[in-house]
Amino acid sequence: MTRLEPLAPIQWRMSSFCGGSGAGNGGGCAEVGVLPDGRIAIRNSNHPEAGAVYFTRAEMAAWIQGVKAGEFDDLGT
């Protein structure tokens, strides 16, 4: 894994379904941000200091298609 530039300049965002204790996740969620080179970074909002995982736009598009198709529905229960 290649070390990248600091992530501070990234504009992080999370789903409107994340947040308070009513979300069933203790107030945490995954955050996403776009790097200057177009890759997408994902990190845990409860532990942003732990780092991020990086995906190309094609990789993220494939994952989103899988989510929409229900391929990961078993993970949310």
Secondary structure, 3 states (H helix, E strand, C coil): CCCCCCCCCCCCECCCCCCCHHHCCCCCCEEEEECCCCCEEEEECCCHHHCCEEECHHHHHHHHHHHHCCCCHHHHC
